[in-house]
Amino acid sequence: MIIDVITLLLTSPILQRALLASVLVAIIAATTGTFMVFRGLSFLTAGVAHAALGGVALALFLQATGIVPWFDPVLGAVIFAVFVAVMTAYAGERGIAQKMEVAVGVSFALSMSIAVLLMYYLPPTRIPIIWGYLVGDILLLDNLDIVMLLGVAFSLVILFILFKKEFVYVSIDMEGSKAHGMNARGYNYLLLIFAAIAIALTIKAVGAILVYAILIAPAAASNEVMKTVNNVIIGTFIIALIAMILGLSGSFIIFASPSAIAGIIAAVSYIIALQVKRYKRSK
C-alpha cells in the first residue's frame, strides 16, 4: 500500500515539478544565499522578496486597467527586485555596509508602499494573486515556473564558476579589491542583480515571507561550521535541499505548507550549527 502511494506520488507531474523545484531552490540558496551571507547583506533577500510584491501589484494593475494587458506579474517582480539591487549596489560602491542596509530598507519601503497603494485599485478577484506570492506554494508551480527557475539556477552556477574568486573578494573586502585593481564596482552590481533576479523567481515557490529562511538560514548554518568557501557552498546546498524535501514530504503527513515546514527546518539548522560551533570551541 505504501509503495503504491509512493509510486503514485512520484509519477504525479505536480510532485515531479515540486521535487525539481526543490533542487533548483537549493542551488539558488547555495549560490545567492552563501554570498549574501559573505557580503553581510542577508537582509537584502527579505527586502528584495517583499519589494517584488510591488512589481506583482503593478503588473496586475496594468493588466486590470488594460494599459499593458500582457504585463506578467513575474516580470513586474523581477523589475522591482532589480531596482532594489541597483539601489543597494549604488549605495555600497564604497563598501559601507550601513549605507547598503539603508538603501535596502528605503527601496523595500517604497516598493511595498506602491503595492499597498495599487491594491486599493485592483479588483477583489486579483488580490489573492498577490497573497499567493507572499506565501508561495511549491506544489502550484507550472512548467513555465520550472523553466524560469532552471534558467536562473543554471545561470547562477555558470556565473559563480567563472567569477567565484572575484565575488568572494568583493564580498569580504570591497576596498581591498579596488586597491588591487579589480573592477569591484562591476562585480558588486553583477552579484546583487543576479541575486535579486533569483530571489524574485524563487518567491512563487517558497513565498516572500519564507524566502529569507530558505535562502539565508542554510547558508548561515553552513558558514558557522565549514571552513572553506567550497565547503560552505556544498553545505548550504545540502541543508537547503534536505529542508525542502522534508518540507514537501511533511506537508503530506500533517497537511501544512511545504514552505513553512522547510523554513522551520532551515532555521533550526542554524541553531544547531551555533551549538555545534560552541561545542567545538569548548573542547
ABEGO torsion letter per residue (X at the ends): XAAAAAAAAAABAAAAAAAAAAAAAAAAAAAAAAAAAAAGAAAAAAAAAAAAAAAAAAAAAAAAAGABAABBAAAAAAAAAAAAAAAAAAAAAAGBAAAAAAAAAAAAAAAAAAAAAAAAABBAAAAAAAAAAAAEBAAABBAAAAAAAAAAAAAAAAAAAAAAAAAAAAAABAAAAAAAGBBAAAAAAAAAAAAAAAAAAAAAAAEAAAAAAAAAAAAAAAAAABABAAAAAAAAAAAAAAAAAAAAAAAAAAGBBAAAAAAAAAAAAAAAAAAAAAAAAAX
